[in-house]
Amino acid sequence: MSAELKLQKEGSVAVITISNPPANTWTEYTLGQLKSIIAELNADKENYALVITGEGEKFFSAGADLNLFASGDVAVASKMSRAFGDAFETLAAYDGVSVAAINGFAMGGGLECALACDLRIAEEQALMALPEAKVGLLPCGCGTQNLPWLVGEGWAKRMILCGEQLKAPKALEIGLVEEVVEKGKALEAGIALAQQVGNQSPSAVRACKSLIMAARTNPMKHALPLEREMFCDLFDTEDQAEGVNAFLEKRKPEWKNG
């Protein structure tokens, strides 16, 4: 594991800390490492949830280092856009539940990382933006697609086309984040939320998440039969029998994640 991307596991919860001062920027290497970490977590039957945060008090992540693009090299642009897109698509497809603990500035690719997570908690001083068009670029880490899905076309256009930056309270108001906490409390709140996932069947959570994500692209008439089919598929898992019997026996379930 690199010094720029730190992984810790606390029970069923993994914590990734972006540690690349001064602004916790992403590099081609750390984006590749993020993909590798997600693959590792997907293969870990003890892992149910993931929290991503930034190191320090000022930045969650400022995205890419613009020095990379100063030369105007198209080959570099192509390489980095693929790296951002692949990493954040992989994060969005993570089998468990991902939480972005936004502890400061989340700009450009930093905000796109948070957008790729399932849930977002922001500290009260956090500032969020997709300012790429101000420097002649555009969000290439799925931001043009994920942002309007979360906040609607109007606010997505205000942020991307007009360069509007949002403070945490406004982000909460429009649905960009689900919770705002005091300064220094995002990671604690993110872990607490992630730990709640452990009360659920990992198999059921995985199926539910895939159905919720499918709502972005599939018409409801196609999704509803799939919902019923996946409900029945859960009866082939150990978790289904364990969950129902634990409830009836008034005890805590022991999930097998399978």
Secondary structure, DSSP 8 states (H G I E B T S, - for coil): --TTEEEEEETTEEEEEE--TTTT-B-HHHHHHHHHHHHHHHT-TT--EEEEEESSSSEEE--B-GGGGTT--HHHHHHHHHHHHHHHHHHHT-SSEEEEEE-SEEETHHHHHHHHSSEEEEETT-EEE--GGGGT----SSHHHHHHHHH-HHHHHHHHTS---EEHHHHHHHTS-SEEE-TT-HHHHHHHHHHHGGGS-HHHHHHHHHHHHHTTTS-HHHHHHHHHHHHHHGGGSHHHHHHHHHHHTTS-------
